[in-house]
Amino acid sequence: MLILDEPTAALGVKEASHVLWIVLQARQRGLAVIFITHNVIHALTVGHHFAVLIKGAKAADFRKGEMSREEITDLMAG
């Protein structure tokens, strides 16, 4: 299992893309990946199952394609 907490937060576009590529490679090798981020685009790039937490409580639990990027962003904004 690979747990990453905001791994792209302080990175530029090129470096963040490399991290996302590494996450995708890990998934392809069968590793479970927990990817914690505030960046909806990064989450949607590598994820297939999502949970949105607000003040530590689960506000939503859904699979890729069940909510739009805009809906997810609105939910995260509270």
ROBA-951342 format. One record per residue: residue number from 1; residue in three letters; x, y, z of N, C-alpha, C in turn. Coordinates in steps of 0.001 Angstrom, whole numbers. Example, Ala and Ser with C-alpha at 12.3 -4.5 7.8 and 13.67 -1.06 7.14 Angstrom:
2
   i  aa    n.px    n.py    n.pz   ca.px   ca.py   ca.pz    c.px    c.py    c.pz
   1 ala   13190   -5690    7800   12300   -4500    7800   13200   -3300    7800
   2 ser   12850   -2250    7080   13670   -1060    7140   12900      30    7870
This chain:
78
   i  aa    n.px    n.py    n.pz   ca.px   ca.py   ca.pz    c.px    c.py    c.pz
   1 met     841   -1161       0       0       0       0     893    1232       0
   2 leu     490    2212    -803    1214    3466    -914     269    4576    -459
   3 ile     658    5327     565    -149    6437    1066     623    7728     824
   4 leu      16    8636      63     646    9897    -289    -242   11045     174
   5 asp     308   11929     991    -439   13063    1523      67   14336     856
   6 glu    -723   14877     -61    -401   16103    -797     969   16025   -1493
   7 pro    1231   14962   -2250    2562   14807   -2840    2879   15808   -3942
   8 thr    1877   16461   -4503    2122   17405   -5597    1960   18859   -5173
   9 ala    1681   19104   -3907    1338   20451   -3429    2420   21491   -3704
  10 ala    3666   21146   -3535    4744   22127   -3676    5549   21936   -4958
  11 leu    4949   21240   -5938    5681   20919   -7160    5194   21744   -8344
  12 gly    6071   21903   -9310    5695   22526  -10572    4932   21534  -11425
  13 val    4474   21987  -12574    3666   21150  -13463    4414   19900  -13900
  14 lys    5663   20047  -14314    6455   18910  -14804    6680   17887  -13692
  15 glu    7056   18355  -12522    7309   17457  -11399    6024   16767  -10939
  16 ala    4916   17512  -10894    3632   16931  -10497    3206   15855  -11490
  17 ser    3416   16099  -12760    3086   15101  -13783    3881   13824  -13581
  18 his    5131   13971  -13181    5967   12791  -12926    5437   12004  -11730
  19 val    5037   12695  -10675    4466   12010   -9504    3202   11267   -9900
  20 leu    2333   11903  -10681    1090   11249  -11118    1398   10013  -11953
  21 trp    2416   10098  -12797    2823    8948  -13602    3286    7799  -12696
  22 ile    4059    8126  -11672    4530    7104  -10727    3339    6445  -10019
  23 val    2352    7244   -9632    1159    6694   -8973     426    5737   -9925
  24 leu     271    6137  -11169    -395    5261  -12147     385    3961  -12345
  25 gln    1707    4049  -12380    2537    2850  -12516    2367    1924  -11309
  26 ala    2303    2507  -10125    2105    1709   -8908     767     978   -8966
  27 arg    -279    1683   -9387   -1597    1052   -9512   -1566     -93  -10505
  28 gln    -885     114  -11634    -801    -932  -12651     -76   -2165  -12129
  29 arg     807   -1974  -11166    1533   -3099  -10568     743   -3754   -9448
  30 gly    -458   -3262   -9194   -1321   -3883   -8205   -1236   -3301   -6807
  31 leu    -504   -2211   -6641    -430   -1577   -5322   -1693    -786   -5039
  32 ala   -2177    -876   -3823   -3266      -3   -3392   -2665    1365   -3121
  33 val   -3317    2424   -3593   -2795    3771   -3429   -3863    4648   -2787
  34 ile   -3489    5306   -1708   -4324    6342   -1102   -3639    7657   -1418
  35 phe   -4328    8503   -2162   -3758    9752   -2672   -4567   10907   -2089
  36 ile   -3999   11593   -1129   -4684   12694    -443   -4293   13996   -1123
  37 thr   -5299   14765   -1585   -5001   16001   -2301   -6178   16957   -2252
  38 his   -5872   18229   -2446   -6904   19249   -2624   -7079   19556   -4115
  39 asn   -6264   18946   -4947   -6286   19208   -6381   -7200   18191   -7072
  40 val   -8388   18645   -7449   -9387   17754   -8042   -8873   17140   -9343
  41 ile   -8179   17923  -10140   -7670   17409  -11416   -6680   16273  -11183
  42 his   -5789   16426  -10217   -4835   15357   -9914   -5562   14120   -9406
  43 ala   -6545   14320   -8545   -7308   13182   -8022   -8005   12423   -9144
  44 leu   -8655   13157  -10037   -9375   12506  -11128   -8433   11839  -12122
  45 thr   -7199   12314  -12206   -6217   11719  -13112   -5800   10325  -12655
  46 val   -5636   10140  -11357   -5096    8864  -10873   -6100    8004  -10112
  47 gly   -7228    8574   -9729   -8151    7843   -8868   -9291    7161   -9584
  48 his   -9918    6235   -8879  -11134    5599   -9390  -12217    5527   -8317
  49 his  -11849    5745   -7069  -12800    5781   -5950  -12385    6944   -5057
  50 phe  -13365    7770   -4681  -13051    9014   -3995  -13875    9171   -2722
  51 ala  -13278    9822   -1748  -13991   10233    -538  -13620   11688    -294
  52 val  -14621   12504     -23  -14388   13906     307  -14639   14062    1799
  53 leu  -13644   14606    2493  -13767   14844    3927  -13922   16336    4182
  54 ile  -14829   16673    5064  -15005   18050    5500  -14948   18044    7017
  55 lys  -13937   18738    7563  -13695   18774    9002  -13606   17365    9592
  56 gly  -12964   16467    8861  -12724   15117    9328  -13873   14150    9148
  57 ala  -15005   14626    8671  -16162   13753    8451  -16341   13503    6951
  58 lys  -16728   12282    6613  -16924   11953    5207  -18178   12637    4676
  59 ala  -17997   13515    3695  -19109   14254    3097  -19627   13567    1836
  60 ala  -18777   12756    1210  -19183   12050      -5  -18254   10878    -250
  61 asp  -18788    9878    -929  -18058    8671   -1285  -18599    8259   -2652
  62 phe  -17743    8256   -3686  -18242    8004   -5036  -17134    7457   -5921
  63 arg  -17529    6923   -7058  -16589    6392   -8042  -16424    7385   -9194
  64 lys  -15342    7208   -9926  -15050    8074  -11067  -16245    8058  -12026
  65 gly  -16643    9246  -12464  -17734    9366  -13406  -19086    9619  -12763
  66 glu  -19187    9423  -11453  -20456    9642  -10767  -20701   11111  -10430
  67 met  -19646   11903  -10371  -19763   13339  -10106  -18837   14081  -11062
  68 ser  -19248   15266  -11468  -18400   16078  -12339  -17329   16784  -11513
  69 arg  -16323   17286  -12206  -15265   18034  -11535  -15849   19239  -10799
  70 glu  -16801   19890  -11423  -17434   21064  -10815  -18210   20684   -9551
  71 glu  -18922   19563   -9598  -19668   19112   -8418  -18720   18780   -7266
  72 ile  -17608   18145   -7591  -16626   17793   -6564  -16024   19061   -5959
  73 thr  -15667   20006   -6806  -15094   21269   -6323  -16080   22002   -5441
  74 asp  -17339   22064   -5844  -18378   22716   -5016  -18520   22018   -3670
  75 leu  -18497   20697   -3689  -18612   19930   -2441  -17425   20226   -1525
  76 met  -16221   20253   -2084  -15028   20509   -1288  -15044   21928    -693
  77 ala  -15643   22857   -1405  -15707   24247    -931  -16676   24400     237
  78 gly  -17520   23386     429  -18431   23388    1559  -19634   24239    1315
